């Protein structure tokens, strides 16, 4: 599978991986060393603020060194499903949840979507997106979608969003199921969903997590499943491919209150 070049325009950083194997670490505990000013700085893969603070580091680490495929995979599968359903990709008004520094916007713009709104929980992500891809999003929000404030909710509603993407951001300590459900509610009742998730998170019986959420959405016919595909997300620091699922679905209507209450908790009252 070809790897999209998201980092060629940025300066190179000196990155080194640890001597020891990463096999005994959780994926979100993996780390690398960044050589700066003659010092080895230990940075976790999920320390996004530290990574975003350095232009090009995210791209160099995840896309050049670890060959991440997910933005291209998720967006291309969404576009394919939309077209197969006889709809137009070009009219989509997309909310990119967990937008980070905007790599997914590169892929979505290849398909000419009508509107593109980014959202992340940390301000450093927005700052990095505006720095690295100033034309990437029509608007970029910083908000906690487990409990968004009224101003953010109202502003998102004004964009009349009808598609939700979430790439490499679900599970671990990033975006919880509650935030994803709240984001789902911001898009149209017949809107599109496209996201990826580590295979483990759909195989574990964690009642409050993503396995339970996806099962509930399908069992109650709340979404129409268009695609579920297993693929290679990226390499681990030991050179082994990490397996993920990409899922594309279409909402069948508003989520019922019991589902919102079960997975979104306090966010349902916003």
C-alpha positions in Angstrom: 0.0 0.0 0.0 1.5 3.4 -0.9 2.3 5.7 1.9 1.2 9.3 1.6 3.9 11.8 1.9 2.7 14.3 4.6 6.1 15.4 5.8 8.4 16.3 2.8 8.0 20.0 3.3 9.2 20.0 6.9 12.7 20.1 8.4 14.2 16.8 9.6 14.5 16.0 13.3 16.9 13.5 14.8 14.8 10.6 16.1 16.1 7.5 17.8 14.2 4.5 19.1 15.1 2.8 22.4 17.5 -0.2 22.6 14.9 -2.4 24.3 11.9 -4.0 22.6 8.6 -2.2 22.8 6.6 -5.5 22.8 6.0 -5.3 26.5 4.6 -1.8 26.4 1.0 -0.8 25.7 0.8 1.1 22.3 0.2 4.4 24.1 3.2 3.8 26.3 5.7 3.5 23.4 8.3 6.3 23.3 11.2 7.6 21.3 14.2 9.9 21.8 14.4 13.2 20.2 17.9 14.6 19.9 17.8 18.4 20.6 20.6 20.7 21.6 22.8 17.7 22.3 20.3 16.1 24.7 18.2 12.9 24.4 14.6 13.9 25.1 12.3 11.0 25.9 8.9 11.6 24.4 5.9 9.3 24.5 4.1 8.6 21.2 0.9 10.0 22.7 2.5 13.2 24.1 0.9 15.2 21.4 1.6 18.6 22.8 5.3 18.0 22.8 5.2 16.5 19.3 3.0 19.2 17.8 5.2 21.9 19.2 7.9 20.8 16.8 7.0 21.4 13.1 7.3 18.2 11.0 8.0 15.9 14.0 4.6 14.2 13.8 4.9 13.5 10.1 8.5 12.3 10.4 7.7 9.9 13.2 4.4 8.4 12.2 4.4 8.7 8.4 8.1 8.5 7.4 9.5 6.2 10.1 6.5 4.2 11.0 4.7 4.3 7.6 1.2 5.2 8.9 -1.5 4.5 6.3 -4.7 5.4 8.2 -5.7 8.9 6.9 -5.5 7.7 3.3 -7.3 4.4 4.1 -10.1 5.9 6.1 -10.8 8.8 3.8 -10.6 6.7 0.6 -13.0 4.1 2.1 -15.5 6.8 3.0 -15.3 8.3 -0.4 -15.8 4.9 -2.0 -18.8 4.1 0.2 -20.5 7.5 -0.5 -20.1 7.1 -4.2 -21.3 3.5 -4.2 -24.4 4.7 -2.4 -25.0 7.1 -5.3 -24.2 10.2 -3.3 -21.6 13.0 -3.9 -18.4 13.2 -1.9 -18.1 16.8 -3.0 -21.2 17.9 -1.1 -20.0 16.5 2.3 -19.7 18.8 5.2 -17.2 17.0 7.4 -16.4 17.1 11.1 -12.9 15.7 11.7 -12.8 14.6 15.3 -9.4 14.4 16.9 -8.0 16.5 14.0 -4.6 17.0 15.5 -2.3 19.0 13.1 -4.6 18.4 10.2 -3.2 15.4 8.3 -6.7 14.1 7.6 -7.5 17.4 5.9 -4.9 16.7 3.3 -6.7 13.5 2.3 -10.3 15.0 2.5 -9.3 17.9 0.3 -8.2 15.5 -2.4 -11.8 14.6 -2.8 -13.1 18.2 -2.7 -15.4 18.0 0.2 -17.7 21.1 0.5 -16.8 22.0 4.1 -14.2 20.8 6.6 -14.3 21.5 10.3 -11.6 20.3 12.7 -12.0 19.6 16.4 -9.5 18.5 19.0 -9.3 18.7 22.8 -5.9 20.4 23.0 -5.1 23.9 21.9 -1.6 22.8 20.7 -3.3 20.7 18.0 -5.2 23.7 16.7 -2.0 25.8 16.8 -0.1 23.2 14.9 -2.9 22.8 12.3 -3.0 26.6 11.7 0.8 26.7 11.5 1.3 23.6 9.2 -1.9 23.6 7.2 -3.4 27.1 7.4 -5.9 26.3 4.6 -6.7 22.8 5.9 -10.0 23.6 7.8 -12.7 26.1 7.3 -12.9 26.3 11.1 -11.1 24.5 14.0 -12.6 24.1 17.4 -10.9 23.2 20.7 -13.4 21.4 22.9 -14.0 18.4 25.2 -16.8 16.6 23.4 -17.6 14.6 26.5 -19.1 17.8 27.8 -19.1 20.6 25.2 -20.1 24.0 26.2 -23.3 25.6 24.7 -21.3 28.0 22.5 -19.4 25.2 20.8 -22.5 23.0 20.4 -24.3 25.9 18.8 -21.4 26.8 16.5 -21.1 23.2 15.3 -24.8 23.0 14.6 -24.5 26.1 12.3 -22.1 24.2 10.1 -24.9 21.7 9.2 -22.4 18.8 9.2 -23.3 15.5 7.5 -20.1 13.4 7.9 -17.8 12.5 10.8 -14.3 11.3 10.5 -12.1 10.1 13.3 -8.6 8.7 12.4 -6.1 7.1 14.8 -7.8 8.8 17.8 -10.2 6.3 19.4 -9.3 4.3 22.4 -6.3 4.5 24.7 -6.3 7.8 26.5 -7.4 9.8 23.5 -11.1 10.1 22.5 -13.5 8.1 24.7 -16.8 6.6 23.5 -18.7 9.4 25.2 -17.0 12.1 23.1 -17.6 10.0 19.9 -21.3 9.7 20.7 -21.7 13.4 21.3 -19.9 14.1 18.0 -22.2 11.7 16.2 -25.1 13.7 17.4 -23.7 16.9 15.8 -24.0 15.5 12.3 -27.2 15.0 10.2 -29.6 12.2 11.0 -28.6 10.5 7.8 -24.9 11.5 8.1 -21.8 9.4 7.3 -19.4 8.0 9.9 -15.8 6.9 9.0 -13.3 5.9 11.7 -10.6 3.4 12.5 -9.9 1.5 15.7 -7.3 -1.0 16.9 -8.6 -4.5 16.4 -8.4 -5.2 20.2 -11.0 -2.5 20.9 -13.6 -4.3 18.9 -12.8 -7.7 20.3 -12.8 -6.9 24.0 -16.1 -7.1 26.0 -15.6 -3.7 27.7 -19.2 -2.7 28.4 -18.5 1.0 28.4 -16.1 1.1 25.5 -16.1 1.0 21.7 -16.9 -2.7 21.3 -20.1 -2.2 23.2 -20.9 1.0 21.3 -20.4 -0.5 17.9 -22.4 -3.5 18.8 -25.2 -1.4 20.1 -25.3 0.8 17.0 -25.5 -2.3 14.7 -27.8 -4.5 16.9 -30.4 -1.7 17.2 -30.1 -0.7 13.5 -29.0 2.8 14.4 -26.5 2.8 11.5 -26.3 1.1 8.1 -22.9 -0.6 7.8 -21.2 0.0 4.5 -17.7 -1.3 5.2 -15.7 -3.1 7.9 -12.2 -3.9 6.8 -9.1 -5.0 8.6 -5.9 -3.3 7.4 -2.3 -2.4 8.5 -2.4 0.9 10.4 1.4 1.5 10.9 4.5 -0.2 12.1 5.4 -0.6 15.8 8.9 0.4 16.9 9.9 -3.2 16.5 8.9 -3.2 12.8 5.6 -5.2 13.2 2.4 -4.1 11.6 -0.3 -2.9 13.9 -3.7 -4.2 12.8 -6.7 -1.9 12.8 -10.3 -1.9 11.5 -11.7 0.8 9.3 -15.5 1.2 9.6 -17.8 3.3 7.3 -21.5 3.5 8.2 -24.5 5.8 7.7 -26.8 7.0 10.5 -30.4 5.9 10.3 -31.7 8.7 12.4 -31.1 10.4 15.8 -29.6 8.3 18.5 -32.2 7.2 21.1 -31.9 8.6 24.6 -31.0 5.3 26.2 -27.9 4.9 23.9 -26.9 8.5 24.6 -27.3 8.1 28.3 -25.4 4.8 28.3 -22.4 5.9 26.4 -22.3 9.7 26.7 -23.4 10.1 30.3 -23.4 13.8 31.3 -22.7 14.9 27.7 -26.3 13.9 26.9 -27.7 16.8 28.9 -25.7 19.4 27.0 
